[in-house]
């Protein structure tokens, strides 16, 4: 455990000094604020014209208020924030391969299992903090809108906030674990990032669209995809959306709540197992 803690501390030390890590957090925060608050509020202020035309103005405003904090924050997790988490996972688990420093690390005291476990712990801690930051920024923005429009600034119940935070962390861990396992297996960063982002933003949407329209026989395959289950898990902890306001891209109810949670957890466990097994057998001579 001491070696794992030492590796995790070293990884966190590196992460907070890596511009790429801060850039990913900033990108997630900007996307969350723009699509969760800025665009809906501008649509409301402009009389309903623009990207949310057709939704009642009152409903558009209601979607930005504090009682919708969980929905507004988790809306981008299955797709956009998930893709950024995948990139972070690839950076944490694959950078040593790209730098050619894996052999140097393994000549020090920690064993291979301690190294990969410590990196995983550091990744988990950083994602937990990132999700907390996104919730905090959402609370600030939604409260500001509520005060500006003389609406209730009451946040959701604590139980709902905890459920939303837990679901958000689980979703981000899953995507980061997928990026990490690709990085360990492929021994790098660039290819895992490219493959992962194409999968998140392209392949999953294509399979889901085909399964839901012209080829329903693909529905069983669709229902085990990581993005679909992430979207279903997010939907399970969201309050009801105001009338006329569509759910964000990636949010769905295709998979039952319990099954979605189990599938997300299974992806995390399997990815960690594959990462550990592969890293322990990697030839770095």
Secondary structure, DSSP 4 states (H G I P E B T S, - for coil): -HHHHHHHHHHHHHHTT-HHHHHHHHHHHHHHHIIIIIHHHHHHHTTS-STTTTS-HHHHHHTTSGGGHHHHHHTTIIIIIHHHHHHHHHHHHHHHHHHT-HHHHHTSSS-HHHHHHHHHHHHHHHHHHHHHHHHHHHHHHHHHHHHHTT---PPPPHHHHHHHHHHHHHHHHHHHHHHHHHHHHHTSSHHHHHHHHHIIIIIHHHHHHHHTTT-GGGHHHHTTSHHHHHHHHHHHHSPPPPTTPPPPTT---SS-HHHHHHHHHHHHHHHHHHHHHHHHT----
